[in-house]
Amino acid sequence: MDYDADSTALVVVDMQNGFCHPDGSLYAPGSEAAIDPVGDLVDRAHDAGMPVVYTRDVHPPEQFDDAHYYDEFDRWGEHVVEDSWDAEIVDDLTVAADDHVVVKHTYDAFYQTELEGWLNAHGIDDLLICGTLANVCVFHTAGSAGVRDFKPVVIEDALGYIEEDDREYAVDHCAFLFGEVTTSQELSI
């Protein structure tokens, strides 16, 4: 699959210490295993002049204090707390000066962020999506992209996960509902 670097962005979802590093609060070996494939995609995108967008899941310590129902700390425990090492992007990935970093406070990188406006301002139509967790933040971000009329393309061999079944579920549903699925080897950027 060929993508135009002028109208496509690589979206790297939540490749943070909290998820990808063995000392992280929500570490999953599948997320750590995604670092090298994601890094390869970032390098390829940079070489092609394609915009790279990193998302960071960040939670202020008091975010869920008044929650009626939605409380990620209740579901997952405290994780990627604002200003913590846990919330930083892993050192193994290169965040270039012109890469765009989106701070989000929930699974969906479009929800109450500037991502949609930034993509529109830069003439982006297609999103190559990789990162972690496949069935949580990647899945919700890809679905949200699709309903906003961006073409989400999930790169299945560059996804982190807790269980292999989680990745397979996300990939199958992304392909069925709202986007395309490819591998990094099939991708031409």
Number of C-alpha atoms within 10 A of each C-alpha: 10 8 15 15 17 15 16 24 24 25 29 26 29 32 31 30 24 26 29 29 21 14 11 17 19 20 20 20 15 21 27 21 17 21 24 13 17 28 16 14 23 25 16 15 20 20 10 14 14 21 22 24 24 22 25 22 26 23 22 12 14 10 14 15 9 9 10 7 8 11 15 17 15 10 8 10 11 13 22 26 20 16 12 13 14 24 24 19 23 20 12 11 17 13 17 10 6 10 15 16 16 21 20 20 19 20 19 22 28 22 15 12 14 13 20 17 11 14 19 12 9 13 13 19 17 22 26 25 26 31 29 30 28 31 23 16 20 30 25 21 22 30 21 19 24 19 11 11 11 21 20 26 24 28 23 20 19 26 29 31 27 18 14 11 11 15 24 15 13 23 24 13 17 23 15 11 10 18 19 18 18 17 13 19 9 10 13 12 19
